[in-house]
Amino acid sequence: MQNDQSRRAFLGAAAGAGAALGLTPLTSNATAQQYDARRVPDQLKILVLGGTGQTGPHFLRQAQAHGHELSMFNRGNRSQEMFPDVECLIGDRVPDQGNGLSALEAEVKAGRTWDVVLDIWPHIPSLVEATARLLKNNAARYMFVSSMSVYVDSSEKNQDESAEVGSAPDADNMEFNWELFGPFKAECENRVRKLFPDRNTIFRPGLIIGPRDFSYRGGYWPVRVRKGGEVLAPGDGETRIQNIDGRDLVEFELLCMERSFDGTFNVVGPHPRNPLTMKRMLEQCRTVAESDTTFTWVPNDFLAEHQVGPWMQMPCWLPSEGEYAGFGSRNIDKAVAAGLTFRPMVETLEDTLQWYDGLEDDARMGLHRRAGISPEKEVEVLAAWHEQQTE
């Protein structure tokens, strides 16, 4: 990584699965007894703000399978194509663009109510506040998808939801850039809590992988390993990493809705009793791909010397030292106690490859421009590494 500024910027931009073990939930910071299946009506009226990006479609399909009554509010660009049987109120989260919030305002004025609002992924506090304020008397609960990027410090291992988060109280007067992603997300959380003080649930996911991962951070490795040959791999393989299949995230969101759980949750995996290392993930990629891949592990300082950075060029990975020593070991006891579960990583990898293969050629080419390194660069760095080893 070239400098501290770019590192913080790409972590902001990045904010944005482990093995299903069937283990008893951990209880160090929360107990299963706290989450006592507080049932709500079998059919919930759910309003989804967004719904056509990475995780929204997963949520809508799962909620439909559970028999809930769904509505969406978005710009309508893909809603009809993806979910023709789901009501879509068409507008814009930016109040002064297009029809703004007028469609939602009309429903509120007519007295319409919802049991739950799920606000998926905006990072501009004023936009979150506008919808939360509009809906505060017409929705029983507001759920907001935040990010692990809210945390100020990643140098210590096993930090939970009580760790310090960033601050941007003057966000409405600031021009957004990706270095502000974490503080802006934290301010979004604050505004939700202010308007729904006893009726909010905040989800802080880590890196979201699996089908529909258009960032390609989770898709790069299984696709690259499937090609076979020698693969440039970062570090020594022992670095702990964390991620979450988008389908596991939405299943937890739905669980919290159906049981009326409130509070703030770190939502990332795998299960803390079965930590995931970079080596283990790449070996699972090789198993899924049934390839002849070999891994050449190259230290971070050599990668940096050859302009290969972590996270975006070496996806999923940050060197486990210094300010990021605890990045891959964020505490998730609270969510596990509440019922967060993880599908096997091999399932996530298999489904990612199937999704990738189903894309049009131009869409796949677009993914390759978003994360990972080019084949030419990989060959170049591997050659330089081998040359150094023979000197």
C-alpha positions in Angstrom: 0.0 0.0 0.0 1.5 3.3 -1.0 0.4 5.6 1.9 -1.9 5.9 4.9 -4.3 8.1 3.0 -4.9 5.6 0.2 -5.2 2.8 2.7 -8.0 4.5 4.7 -9.7 5.5 1.4 -9.8 2.0 0.0 -11.0 0.6 3.3 -13.8 3.0 3.2 -14.7 2.1 -0.4 -14.4 -1.6 0.5 -16.9 -1.5 3.2 -18.3 -2.5 2.7 -18.6 -17.1 5.4 -17.4 -19.5 7.3 -18.2 -23.0 8.3 -21.6 -24.0 9.7 -20.6 -25.8 12.8 -23.8 -26.3 14.7 -22.1 -25.1 17.9 -23.7 -23.6 21.0 -23.6 -19.7 20.7 -20.8 -18.0 22.6 -21.7 -16.1 25.7 -18.8 -13.8 26.6 -20.6 -10.6 25.7 -24.2 -11.8 25.3 -26.2 -14.8 26.3 -28.7 -16.8 24.3 -31.2 -16.1 27.1 -31.2 -12.5 26.2 -32.5 -13.4 22.8 -35.6 -15.3 23.9 -37.5 -15.5 20.6 -39.7 -12.4 21.2 -42.2 -13.2 18.5 -43.8 -10.6 16.3 -46.7 -11.2 13.9 -46.2 -14.1 11.5 -46.6 -11.8 8.5 -44.6 -8.6 8.7 -45.2 -5.5 6.6 -41.6 -4.7 5.5 -40.5 -1.6 3.6 -37.1 -2.0 1.9 -35.3 1.1 1.0 -33.3 0.1 -2.1 -33.4 -3.6 -2.7 -31.8 -4.2 -6.1 -28.0 -4.2 -5.2 -25.8 -6.8 -3.7 -27.9 -8.0 -0.7 -31.3 -6.6 -1.3 -32.4 -9.3 -3.7 -31.2 -12.0 -1.3 -33.3 -10.4 1.4 -36.4 -10.0 -0.7 -36.4 -13.6 -1.8 -35.9 -14.9 1.7 -38.6 -12.6 3.1 -41.0 -13.8 0.4 -40.2 -17.4 1.3 -41.2 -16.5 4.9 -44.5 -15.1 3.7 -44.0 -11.4 4.6 -45.7 -8.5 2.9 -43.0 -6.5 1.0 -42.7 -3.1 -0.5 -39.7 -1.3 -2.0 -38.8 2.3 -2.4 -36.1 3.0 -5.0 -35.7 4.6 -8.4 -37.4 1.7 -10.1 -34.5 1.0 -12.6 -34.4 -2.7 -12.0 -37.3 -3.5 -9.6 -39.9 -4.5 -12.2 -37.4 -6.8 -13.9 -36.2 -8.4 -10.7 -39.3 -8.5 -8.5 -42.4 -7.9 -10.7 -44.6 -9.2 -7.9 -43.3 -6.8 -5.2 -44.8 -3.3 -4.9 -42.3 -0.6 -5.7 -42.7 3.0 -4.7 -40.6 5.0 -7.2 -38.6 8.0 -6.1 -35.1 9.1 -5.0 -33.4 9.2 -1.7 -32.1 12.6 -2.6 -35.2 14.8 -1.8 -34.5 17.3 -4.6 -33.8 14.8 -7.4 -36.6 13.6 -9.6 -39.7 12.9 -7.6 -37.6 12.7 -4.4 -39.5 11.2 -1.5 -42.9 12.3 -2.7 -44.2 8.7 -3.3 -43.3 7.7 0.2 -44.6 11.0 1.6 -48.0 10.3 0.0 -48.2 6.8 1.6 -47.3 8.3 5.0 -49.9 11.1 4.6 -52.5 8.4 3.8 -51.8 6.7 7.1 -49.9 3.7 5.8 -47.7 1.9 8.4 -45.0 -0.7 8.3 -43.7 -3.1 10.9 -40.1 -2.8 9.8 -38.1 -0.5 7.6 -34.8 -2.0 6.2 -32.4 0.7 5.0 -29.8 -0.9 2.9 -26.4 0.7 2.7 -26.6 4.6 2.2 -23.6 6.4 3.7 -24.9 10.0 3.5 -26.4 11.0 6.9 -28.8 13.5 5.5 -30.4 10.9 3.3 -30.8 8.4 6.1 -32.2 11.1 8.4 -34.7 12.3 5.8 -36.4 8.8 5.5 -36.1 8.0 9.2 -37.8 11.3 10.1 -40.5 10.8 7.5 -41.2 7.3 8.8 -40.8 7.7 12.5 -44.5 7.7 13.3 -45.4 5.1 10.6 -42.9 2.4 11.2 -42.5 0.2 14.3 -38.8 -0.4 13.8 -36.0 1.0 11.7 -33.1 -1.3 10.7 -30.0 0.2 9.1 -27.1 -1.6 7.3 -24.0 0.1 8.5 -20.4 -1.2 8.2 -17.3 -2.4 10.1 -15.7 0.7 8.7 -17.2 2.8 11.5 -14.5 1.7 13.9 -11.6 4.0 14.6 -9.1 1.3 15.7 -8.4 -2.1 14.2 -5.1 -2.6 15.9 -6.5 -4.7 18.8 -8.0 -8.2 18.4 -11.5 -9.2 19.6 -13.0 -5.8 19.8 -16.8 -5.8 20.1 -19.6 -3.3 19.3 -18.5 -1.1 22.2 -15.3 -0.1 20.5 -14.9 3.5 19.5 -16.4 4.6 16.3 -15.8 7.6 14.1 -17.6 10.9 14.2 -19.0 13.3 11.6 -21.6 15.5 13.3 -21.0 18.2 10.7 -21.5 15.8 7.8 -24.2 17.9 6.2 -21.7 20.6 5.6 -18.9 18.4 4.3 -18.1 17.1 0.9 -18.0 13.3 0.9 -14.9 11.4 0.0 -14.1 7.7 0.7 -11.9 8.5 3.7 -15.1 9.8 5.3 -17.0 6.6 4.7 -16.6 5.2 8.2 -17.3 8.4 10.1 -20.3 9.1 7.8 -21.7 5.6 8.4 -21.3 6.2 12.2 -23.3 9.4 11.9 -26.0 7.6 9.9 -26.3 5.3 12.8 -26.6 8.2 15.2 -29.4 9.7 13.3 -31.3 6.5 13.2 -30.9 6.1 17.0 -32.1 9.7 17.5 -35.3 9.2 15.5 -36.0 5.6 16.6 -34.4 5.6 20.1 -35.9 2.4 21.3 -36.8 0.9 18.0 -33.6 0.5 16.0 -31.4 -2.3 14.9 -28.0 -1.6 13.4 -26.0 -4.2 11.4 -22.3 -3.7 10.9 -21.2 -6.2 8.3 -17.6 -6.9 7.3 -16.6 -7.7 3.7 -19.7 -9.1 2.0 -19.0 -12.0 -0.4 -20.9 -14.6 -2.4 -23.3 -14.3 -5.4 -24.0 -10.7 -6.5 -20.6 -9.5 -5.1 -20.1 -6.9 -7.8 -17.1 -5.5 -6.0 -15.3 -8.8 -7.0 -13.3 -8.8 -3.7 -14.8 -12.2 -2.8 -14.9 -13.5 -6.4 -11.4 -12.8 -7.5 -9.8 -15.7 -5.6 -12.1 -18.6 -6.7 -12.0 -17.4 -10.3 -8.3 -17.0 -10.3 -7.6 -20.3 -8.5 -9.9 -22.1 -11.0 -7.6 -21.0 -13.8 -4.8 -23.1 -12.3 -1.1 -22.6 -12.4 1.0 -20.6 -9.9 -1.0 -18.0 -7.9 0.5 -15.0 -6.2 -0.7 -15.2 -2.6 -0.2 -12.4 0.1 1.8 -12.8 3.3 2.5 -16.2 4.8 -1.0 -17.6 4.7 -1.6 -17.3 8.5 -3.3 -13.9 8.5 -6.8 -14.1 9.9 -9.5 -12.8 7.7 -13.3 -12.3 8.1 -16.1 -12.0 5.6 -19.8 -12.7 5.4 -21.9 -14.4 2.7 -24.6 -11.8 1.7 -27.2 -14.5 2.2 -26.1 -15.2 5.8 -26.3 -11.5 6.4 -29.8 -11.2 5.2 -31.0 -14.3 7.0 -29.7 -12.6 10.2 -31.5 -9.4 9.3 -34.7 -11.3 8.8 -34.2 -13.2 12.1 -33.9 -9.9 14.0 -37.1 -8.7 12.3 -39.1 -11.8 13.2 -37.9 -11.7 16.8 -37.9 -8.0 17.2 -34.2 -7.8 18.3 -32.8 -4.4 18.8 -29.3 -3.0 19.3 -26.1 -3.0 17.3 -24.5 -6.1 15.8 -21.1 -6.9 14.2 -22.1 -9.3 11.4 -19.1 -11.1 9.9 -17.7 -14.6 10.0 -16.7 -17.3 10.4 -17.7 -18.7 13.7 -15.0 -17.5 16.2 -14.3 -21.1 17.3 -13.2 -21.9 13.7 -11.1 -18.9 12.6 -10.4 -18.4 8.9 -6.9 -17.8 7.6 -6.0 -16.6 4.1 -4.3 -20.0 3.5 -7.4 -21.9 4.5 -9.6 -19.9 2.2 -7.4 -20.3 -0.8 -7.1 -24.0 -0.2 -10.9 -24.2 -0.1 -10.9 -22.3 -3.5 -8.6 -25.0 -4.8 -10.9 -27.8 -3.5 -13.9 -26.3 -5.1 -12.2 -25.6 -8.4 -10.5 -29.0 -8.5 -7.5 -27.3 -10.0 -3.7 -27.9 -10.1 -3.1 -24.5 -8.5 0.0 -23.8 -6.5 0.3 -20.9 -4.1 3.4 -18.7 -3.8 3.3 -16.7 -0.6 5.0 -13.4 -0.9 5.6 -11.0 2.1 3.8 -7.7 2.2 7.0 -5.5 2.0 7.9 -7.2 -1.3 4.3 -6.8 -2.6 4.4 -3.1 -1.7 7.8 -2.6 -3.3 6.2 -3.9 -6.5 3.0 -1.8 -6.2 0.7 -4.6 -5.2 -1.5 -3.5 -2.3 -3.7 -5.4 0.1 -7.5 -5.5 0.0 -8.2 -4.3 -3.6 -5.3 -6.0 -5.4 -4.9 -8.8 -2.9 -8.6 -9.0 -2.0 -9.9 -10.1 1.5 -6.4 -9.6 3.0 -4.7 -7.0 5.1 -1.3 -7.6 6.8 -1.9 -8.6 10.4 0.4 -6.0 11.9 0.4 -2.5 13.2 -2.9 -0.6 12.8 -4.6 -3.6 11.2 -3.4 -6.3 13.6 -7.0 -7.0 14.8 -8.8 -6.4 11.5 -9.5 -10.1 10.9 -10.7 -10.9 14.4 -13.6 -8.5 15.2 -15.8 -9.9 18.0 -19.1 -11.3 16.9 -20.3 -13.0 20.1 -23.4 -10.8 20.3 -24.7 -11.7 16.9 -23.8 -15.4 17.3 -25.8 -15.5 20.6 -28.7 -13.9 18.8 -28.7 -16.6 16.1 -26.2 -15.6 13.4 -25.1 -18.7 11.4 -22.8 -19.3 8.6 -23.0 -21.6 5.6 -19.9 -23.6 4.7 -17.3 -21.5 2.8 -17.2 -24.1 0.0 -20.9 -23.4 -0.6 -20.2 -19.7 -0.9 -17.3 -20.3 -3.3 -19.3 -22.7 -5.5 -22.2 -20.4 -5.7 -19.9 -17.4 -6.4 -18.4 -19.3 -9.4 -21.9 -20.3 -10.7 -23.1 -16.7 -10.4 -19.9 -15.4 -12.2 -20.3 -17.9 -15.0 -23.9 -16.8 -15.5 -22.9 -13.2 -16.2 -22.5 -11.7 -19.7 -19.0 -11.4 -21.0 -18.9 -7.6 -20.6 -20.1 -7.8 -17.0 -17.3 -10.3 -16.1 -14.8 -8.0 -17.7 -16.1 -5.2 -15.6 -15.6 -7.2 -12.5 -12.0 -7.9 -13.4 -11.3 -4.1 -13.4 -12.6 -3.7 -9.9 -10.4 -6.0 -7.8 -7.4 -8.3 -8.0 -4.3 -7.9 -10.3 -4.0 -8.5 -14.0 -2.4 -11.8 -15.2 0.5 -9.7 -16.6 1.2 -8.1 -13.3 1.0 -11.4 -11.4 3.5 -13.0 -13.7 5.8 -10.0 -13.4 5.7 -10.0 -9.6 6.2 -13.8 -9.3 9.2 -13.6 -11.6 10.7 -10.9 -9.5 10.1 -12.9 -6.3 11.7 -16.0 -7.7 14.7 -14.1 -9.0 15.3 -12.6 -5.6 15.1 -16.1 -4.0 17.9 -17.3 -6.3 20.3 -14.5 -5.6 
